Amino acid sequence: MSFVDLKPRFYKVFANLPLNLREEVILVIQGKGPITWQVAYLEVDNDTELGKIILEKLAELEFI
């Protein structure tokens, strides 16, 4: 799936997360460290390269 297709899916999942879960680590990316839902949201929202990697990994893990 493309970045354009994954982004709305990510936003839908993020919007339905309880607030206390948004600070939990969901990924660990080598060279970048632990990624929480909050960090993922910021990266995806700003269309960064890391955001694209995060979306790909979350889709691969079937989180989104």
C-alpha positions in Angstrom: 0.0 0.0 0.0 1.1 3.5 -0.6 1.7 6.3 1.9 -1.5 8.0 0.7 -3.5 4.9 1.4 -2.0 4.2 4.8 -2.2 7.7 6.3 -6.0 7.7 6.7 -5.9 4.2 8.2 -3.4 5.4 10.7 -5.4 8.4 11.7 -8.5 6.3 12.2 -6.7 3.9 14.5 -5.0 6.7 16.3 -8.3 8.6 16.9 -9.8 5.5 18.5 -6.9 4.8 20.9 -7.4 5.6 24.6 -5.3 8.5 25.6 -3.1 6.5 28.0 -2.1 4.1 25.3 -0.7 6.8 23.0 2.5 7.0 25.1 3.2 3.3 24.8 6.1 2.1 22.5 4.7 0.4 19.4 7.9 0.1 17.3 11.7 0.1 17.7 13.5 1.2 14.6 17.2 0.6 14.4 19.1 3.9 14.6 15.9 5.8 15.6 15.0 4.1 18.9 11.5 3.5 20.3 8.5 5.0 18.6 5.3 5.7 20.5 1.9 6.4 19.0 2.5 10.1 19.7 5.8 10.2 17.9 4.3 8.2 15.1 1.5 10.7 14.8 3.9 13.7 14.6 6.1 12.0 12.0 3.1 10.9 9.8 1.4 14.3 10.2 4.5 16.1 9.0 5.1 13.7 6.1 8.6 12.8 7.1 10.7 9.9 5.8 10.5 8.4 9.2 6.7 8.7 9.0 6.7 6.7 5.8 8.8 4.0 7.5 6.5 3.9 10.5 3.4 3.5 8.3 5.0 0.7 6.4 6.0 -1.1 9.6 2.6 -0.6 11.2 0.9 -2.0 8.1 3.3 -4.9 8.0 2.4 -5.7 11.7 -1.3 -5.2 10.8 -1.7 -2.5 13.4 -3.3 -0.3 10.8 
